[in-house]
Each structure stands twice: as C-alpha cells, then as structure tokens.
Amino acid sequence: MIHCGASESTSCAKVSVIMPCFNHARFVVEGANAILRQSHANLELIIVDDCSTDHSWDLIQGLAVSDRRVRPFRHEQNQGASKSRNDGLRVAAGEFIGFCDADDIWEPQKMRCQLDLLENNPTSDVVYCDTIIVDENGLPKGRLFSEYIPPPKPPSGSLFRNLIRRNFINTQSVLMRKECVQRVGYFDETIKWVEDWWYWIRVSRDHRFLYSPEPLARYRVHSQSTGFTQKRGYCINRFKVFRRILRQYVDLPSSARAEIFYKMGVDLCQLGKRQAGRRLLWDAVKMSMTDIRAFSTFCRAVRRMILKTCVLFS
C-alpha cells in the first residue's frame, strides 16, 4: 500500500478536473462534492452537461453558485463524452488534469496522493490507480476494478505494448500532467464508449505511467452504465480502435499484430459477420506462425476457427 505525504513542490499546484454529465441528476452532486472536498484544495471542477433532459443542469448551476471552483458548461445538443471532455480540456487552467464522470466518486486523498507520486517520479507523466466497485446506491460490491481487469506486470512504466492489446485503465482513476494533452491532443470524437482506451494508447506512445494499487476512487456500476446498455456498440468501436492501431503504428512486432487480428476476428464473429471474421482469424494464424511469441495467439485462433466451423456445419 502506498502512503502519501505532502510535497512542497506540488502543494500549490492547480488541478483541473473534467466531469462530463448526461442525465446523472441522481449522482452529480455527490460526485462533484467528492472533488470539492479533496485534501488538495487548489482545483477547478469543470462540469460539462451534455444536454441532459433531467434536472442535472439545475444542480450543476447550484454547485457553481455555492463554490467558485465549479465552472459549468452546457451543450445545446447531446454530443457525447469525448466532446464533453474535449471542451473541458480546452478551458482547463491547471498544471495537472484529472477525469471523473458524474456518476463516480473520488476518495478525499486521491488528488494529493497522485500529485505526490508524480512529484516523486519526474520521468512519469500519468498516474492511475485501483478503484472500488460500488452499486447504484454507492455501496461497495466487495470487489476492486483490478479483480475484473488486472493491470499488466509490471503495471508502471512504458505501457504502450500492453495497451494496444487491451484497456486496463479506469479513466476516473487518472491524473496526468497537462503537457500530455499539449503533445497528444484531444479525445477522438468519432469513437464512442472506448474513446478513453484509444486516448491512453496515444499517450502511452511517448509518456510513462505510474500505478498505485491503493483504491483512490469508487467506480459506480448501475443499470444505465454503458457497459450494460451498449455491448454491441463497444464491440464495433473496439474493432475501430484495433484497426487504427494497425494503421497508425506500422512498426508493431508480428506477435502484437497477430493478436490484434485475432481480436478483430472475434469481434466480427460476435457482430454476426462470420465470413469476414474468419478471414481475420486466418490472418492471425498466418502471422503468428512467423513469431514464436505468438504461439498462444496461434492456438486460440485455430481453436476459434474450428469451433466456428463446427457450428456452421452442425
């Protein structure tokens, strides 16, 4: 467990926290107050209401009246989480950037602890941590985010080769230096539901990450969570990210490319596009045959193709 102490250099650092909100009137006040009550008080909370149809905007305006650190913005039409985060990033004045969706909660010491970690590790630019899974009422479900999606080993350092395979970073657990945004740019607004994954891939290409196993936030899982309501959308956009990885990073080793082809093939099969999916699975087989590091991918792709063939002709 990491223990955090005050650091002189970051004691006055200003942090900008970006909070997108869409129809989260039930949660936004609790989430915002958790930010405003951080032990590190020099912050601004930028809440972007994405044209909510409930009374979220009224609550956000009330928060701004009661605390000058709240900066409220509202979209005239719904534009998605990426656009909301980007609009927040464009006006952010802090040296550091954090993210927290309106239905999630930060622990009181999160900001102070992560600032200390970055201060003590000047070669790293992004810090992420474990989170507690809570239910719709904010009650712990008895498990951590890392138990569902474990970080790689080691979980810190250059994570590009890990992130191109899967996303293990909970966006609301992140605190990063603003220079990451200045170098990488903004979230891709053409990608939904996995836009954070594509962003961390791009950041990890040139920036080092730090991981804290201490759960410094609470991740709320409820009936309106996109993981439950948009499973097909997740699959489509995950495929889109894999395709962009292959196009943008042409220097990937064959083992990585083979695994990506395999996962793209699986996604297409799950979307009902079996013929195209099998072609990608076959590409994964051929590519994995040239690299001993891709042996497990070879086995999974062959097994998947055999099983799909049996299903088709049974």
N, C-alpha and C positions, 0 to 999 in steps of 0.2 A: 504494500500500500504506500502511495506517495504522500508525504506530508509537505504541506505548502506553507512557506513563511513569507512575510512581507519583503519585497525587493525594492530598494531605494530607487533604482532607475525606472521601474515601471509603476511606482506608487502614484504618479500623477498622469500616467498615460491615459489618453482618451480612447474609449472603445465605442464603436458604432455597432449596434445590434439591429439586424434586419429581421422584421417579423411580418411575413405575408399572412393575410387573413381573408378567408372566404367562408361566410356563413358559420362562424365559430363564436357566436354571441355567448354560448354556454361556457366557453373556455377562455376567451381572450383576456378578460380582466385578471384571472388567476395567472395566466402565462405572463402578462405584462408586469404584474406586481412582483413576480419572482425575479424578473430582470431588474426592476427598480430597487429592489431590496438587497441587491448584491453587496457583499462586503467591500467591493471596489466600486465606489460611487461615481467616479468620473466617467460618465457614459451618456450616450444618446440612444434612445429607443425609437427607431424609425418603423412605424406600423403602416403598411400599405394595404388598405382594404380593396379587395379585387371585385368591387361592385356587388357586395353582399346583399342578399334580399331579406335577411333578417335584420335585427337591430344592432348588428356589430358596429356599424359606423357611429351610432349614437354613443355607444360605450367607449369607443376609441376617442371620440371628441371629449368625453368626460374625463378620460385619463389624461389627455393633454391639458385640460383646464387645471387639474389637480397637481400636475407635475410638469414643470417646464422642460424636462429632459425628453418628454414624449413629442415626437414630430409626426403628425398624422398626414397621410396622403390617401387619396381615393381615386380609383379608376372609374370612368364613366361607363365602361362596359367591361365585362369579365375577360381577362386576357391571360390568365394562368399564373402559376407560381414563379416561373422563370422571369416573366416580365415584371412581376411584383418585386422579386429580389433585385433585378437589374435596376429598377427605378430607385430602390433603396440605396444600392451601391453608388449610383450616380450622385447622390446628395450626401453620402456619408463623409463626415469630417474627422473621424477617428484615425489614430495610428494603427489600430487593430480592428478586425472585422469579426463579428460573431453572427450566427444564424439561429433563430428559434421560431418554429411555426407556432401559430396562435393556440394550438391545442396541446403544446408540450410545455415542460416546466424545467427551469434551471434550479439546481441546488444553490444555496446562498454563497458558497465559497467558490463556485465554478470559475468565475472570471479571474479572481485573484490567484487561484491555483494555476490556471493556464498561463496567465501573464508571467508568473514566476518561472514556469517551465521554459517559456520562450526566452526569458531573460537569461536563464542559466545555460541555455543551449543556443547561442547566437547563430550557429550554422543551420538551424532548423527554422522553418517559416510557418509551419502549420502544426497545431496540436489537436488531437482528437482523443476521446475518452470512451469508457463504457457508460451505459445508461441503464436505468431501472425500467423495466416494462410495467406499465400501470394500465388499469382498465378505464372504462368510460368515466367512472367516478373518481379516478385518481388513486385508486387503491393498488398497491403492488401485487403483481400476479405471481411473485415468487421466483422470477427468472430475470436474468440480465440479457441485454442485447447480444453480448458476446457468446451466450449459450445458443442462440439461434444462428448468428452469423459471426463466427470467430474471426479475429484478426489473424493475419499471417504470422509466421515465425521466421525472423523477428518482426514485431509489429511496428518498429520505428525505422527511420532511415529513408532510403530511396525506394518507394513503393510502386513505381510505375509498372514493373513486370507483374506485380501482384494484382494491381487494379485493372489492368487490361483483361484479366480473366474473370473478375467478379468484384462487386462493390461490398465492402465491409465497413464503410464509414457512415455513421449516422450524422446527417448534416447538422442537426441541432447540437451535436457534441463538439463542433469545430470552433476554434478561434485561430485566426491567421493574421499575419502582417498584411497591411494594406498594399504593400508592394507586389503581392501575388496578383491582386486584381489589376494593378497597373501594368503588369507584364503579360498576364494571360488574357485579360479582358473579362467579358461578362458571360452569364449563363446562356446557353443556346436555346432560343425561344421556339425553335422548331421541334424540340424534343420535349415530351411530357413524361412525368412520373419517374423517369430515371435521369432527368437532366442533371441532378447532383452528381451522379456517377460519372458522366462524361466530363463534368467540370473538374472533379478530383483527378481524373486521368490526365487532363491537360495541365493541371497544377503540378502533378507529381513528376512530369517530364523534366522539370528544372528545379524543383523545390523538395526539400527533405521534410519528413513528417516525424512527429513525436506522438507516442501513445501513452495514455495514463489508464491503468486498469481500474482506478478509482471511479465509481459511477457518480458523475457530477451533474447528471440531468435525469429527467424522467420522460420516457417516450410513451405517449398515450396511444393505445390500440383500441379502436372503437368501431361501431358499425359503419361509420362513414369514412374510415381510413381507406385511402386509395388502394392499398394492398388487397383489400377485400372487394372493393367495388370495380376495380379496373384491371383485372387479371389479364384479359386479352390485350388491353392497351399496354400493360407492362411488357408483354411478350413482343408486341410489334415494335415498341420503342427500344427494347433491349437489342433486338435484331438490328435496328437502325444504328445503335451505338457500335456494335461489333463491326458493322460494315464501314463505319467511319474510322475505326481503329485501323483496319486493314488498309484503307486508302491513305490515311494521313501518316502512318508510321510504317513505311515500307522496309525499314531495317530490322523488323522483328525476326527472331530466330524461327526456324521451321517448326519447332516444338510448340511455340506460342501460337503461330498461325494455324497449326493443325487443331489445337484445342478450340480456337475461335471458330473455325469452320465446323467443328463438331457441334458446338453450342448453337450456332446459327442453324444447322440442320435440324437439331432438336426443336428449336423454336418454330421453324416452318412446319414440321410434322405436327406440333401441338396446335398450330393455326389451321390445320387441315390441308396444307399444301405439301402432300406427301412426296410427290414426284420431285419437286424442287428440293425438298428436304433431303431426300435420298442422294441426290446429286452432290449436295454439300457434305453429307456423311462420307460418301465415296472419296471426295476431295480430301477430307480429313484422314481417311485411311491411307491414301497415296502419299500424302505429305508426311504423315507420322512414320512411314516406312523408311524415311531418309534420316531420321534422328532418333537415336536410342532413348533420349529423354522423353520422347512422345509415346513410349510403349503403352502406358496406361490409356492414353487417348485412342491409340490403335485398337486396343481391346474393347473399349466402350463403344467406339464407332461400329466395329464389326458386330458386336452383340446387338446393338440397336438396329442395324440393318437386317440381321437375321430375324429378330423379333418382329419387325415391321413386315417382313416378307411372309412370315408365318401367319400374321394377322390378315394380310391381304388375300392369301390363298387358302385360308381355313374354311 
